[in-house]
Amino acid sequence: MRPVGIRVLLVDDQPIVRTGFRTVLTAAGGIDVVAEAGDGPAAVAAVASYRPDVVLMDVRMPGGDGLTATERITAQHPATRVLVVTTFDVDDYVRRALRGGASGFVLKDSDPEDLVRAVRTVHAGESLLAPSVTTRLVRDWVAQEPALPTQPAPAGPPEGLTAREHDVLVLVARGLSNAEIAAEMVVAESTVKTHVAHLLRKLDRRDRVQLVVHAFERGLVPTRSS
């Protein structure tokens, strides 16, 4: 019996785009496209029926947008990861996607290898974008958010984190990879991975992208406007 691959749902209002994505992902091996949907509401229904591991989600669709669908999917099915298809030309889409629990972004005109890598990376629970790109993206949109009331700085690591976990969280938000964090802290990379796993559990975050969002929202890393 053939091993079950990564289960993917394709969401786009253009059948030709879905066909292209299906062809690329199926040819890569280890990825199974289990369903397709042409708009947001259909995507939400398909996730409930097929329980995919990863959803490749378009943003603008006449029958219902992908951002609202992303929010519903991540709230109702925490184990499902959503990759938002974007061209990075509309900042509000990026902000809403991050707020809605998206695990990352993929360009619609990505090379086939990049698309396959994106699906596999997100399925593995890692951030889709290079850490530094994710950090710049999050920093920019957090800097545009309305200012929150000033809070006194915590005396120690917040939210039940150990000092080491707090340090790792800050370095993740600064855009360092696990290998770079390991070098910075003079520890094994496996130790960093363990700390990241603890952070995800303690902060109830889905993946590394959401850790970056968490750190910036709580002022652990200065934004451009700071």
N, C-alpha and C positions, 0 to 999 in steps of 0.2 A: 504493500500500500504506500502511495506517495505521501511523504510528510506534509502536514498542513503548513502552508506558508503564511506570511503576514496578510491578514484579511483587510482589504481596502475597499472603501466606498468612494466612487467618483461623483462629484456634484458640480454640474455646469449646465447652463441652459442651451449650450451648443453641442449637439450630438457629435459633430466632427472633432471637437476638442476632446470629448470623452473617449472617442475611438482612438485618438492619438495617444492619450494617456494610457489607455488600456493596453495598447500594442506595446508601448515602451515597458510598462511595468511587468506584463506577462512574460515578455521575452527575457527579462532579467533573471527569472528563476527565483523561487522562494517567496514570491508575492502573488496572491490570488485576489483578483478583482471580483468581489462577491456580489456587487450590485452597483447600479447607477441611479442618479436622481437629477431632475432638471430644474429644481428650485429648492429653496430653504425648507418649506413644510414637508416636501417629499423626502428631503434628506433626514429630517427628524424622524419620520415614520420608518425610513429604511434602516436607520441605526437601531431602532427598537426591534425591528424584525430580524436583522442580520448580525447585529452586534460586531461590527468591524473593529479591527485594532486601530486603524488610521482612516480618517476622512480627508480627502483632498477637496477643499471647499472653495468654490468661486465666491466672489463678493457680490457683484451686481447681477441679479437675475430677475426678470420681469415678474415671475410668479411668487417671489419671496426672497429677500436678501440673505446672503450667507452669514452675515454677522449676527443677526438675530438667531439664526439656526445654530450657530456656534455656541452662543450663550445657553441655549436650551439643551444642546447635546452634552456639553461639558458639565452642566448641572445635573442632568438626569442619568448620564452614563460616564462616570469619572474615569473608567478604564479606557475609554476611547479617546485617542489623540486627534486633534484637528490641525491640519496644515492649511493655512489660508493662501489662496492663489492671489498674488498681488503684483503690481508693478512699482510699488513704493511711491506712487505719485500723489496719493491722497492721504495726508497725515491722519485725518480723523478716522479713516478705515483702520489704520494701523493701531491707533489708540483703542478703538472699540474692540478690535480683535484680541489685543492683549488683555483688556479688561474682561472680555468674555471667556477667557481661558484657553485661547489658542496656544498651541505648543510651538508655533513658528510660522514661517512664511516660505513660499516657493514662488519663483517667477514663472509666469505663464509661458515665457519663451525660453525656459531653462533647457540646457543640454540634457539629453536622455540620461546620461550618467548622473547628473546633478539631481534629477527628479528621483531616480532610484535611490540615491544616497540619502536624500531628504526623508523618504518614507522609512528607510531602515534606521536612520539616526533617531527620528522621533519615536519610532516603535521601541527602540532600546531605552527610551526615557531620557535621552540627552537633548541638549538644545540644538535646534536645526541650524541656526546661523553660527558663523564663527563668533566666539564669545565677545570679541571686541566690537563686532557689528551689532550684535544684540544690545550691548551696553550703550553704544551711541544712540541707537534707535530709542531705547527706553528713556535715556537721559533727556533726549530732545522733547519727547511728548510729556514727560513728567514736568519738565521746566515750563510747559505751556499750560499746565493744569492750574486752576485757582489755588492760591496759597491757603494752606491750612493754618489754623490758629497755632501760634508758637507753643511748643511743649518743652518743658525742661529736659535737658539731656539726661538719659538714664545713667545712674552711677555705675552700672556694670552691664554685662551682656543681657539684653532684653529677652522676654518670652521664654525663659527657661533654658536658654542656650548656654553652653559652656563657653569659656573665653576662647578656646580654640575654634569652636563652631562659629562664634561671632566673627573671628578673624577670617575664617574661610568664606563666610557669607560676604564680607566686605570685598575680598579679593575676587570672588565670583562676579560681583556687581561691577568691579573695576575692569572686567573683561579678560581676566586671566584664565587660561585653560587649566585643567587638572595638573598637567605636567609643570606648568609655570608656577602654580600655587605650591606644588611640592618643592620646587627649587627655592621659592621665596621663604617657605617655612622650614626648609631643611628637614623634610620628612619624605617617606615613601609615597609614591603616587597612589598606591592602594589605600594608604591612610587618608588621603584627601578624598578619595571616592567614598570611604566610610563616613567621613564627616558630612559630605554632600547628601548621602543617603539619610543621615540623622536629621539634617536640616529639612529635607523634604518631608520627613515624617513629623517632626516637631512643629513645623510651620504650616503643615497641611497644604503643601504646594505640589502641583502635578509634575513639574519638571524644572530644569535649570532656568529657562526663560522666566518662569514665574518667580523664582528666587530673586532674579535681577529686579523684576518689578517690585517685589516686596521690599528689597533693600532701598531702592530709590524712593518709594512712597514713604518710608519711615525716616528718610533723611540720613541714612547711614553713609551715603556717598554724595558729595556735593553735585548739584546740577549745574548746568551752564549758567543759569541766572543767579546762582548762589554767590 
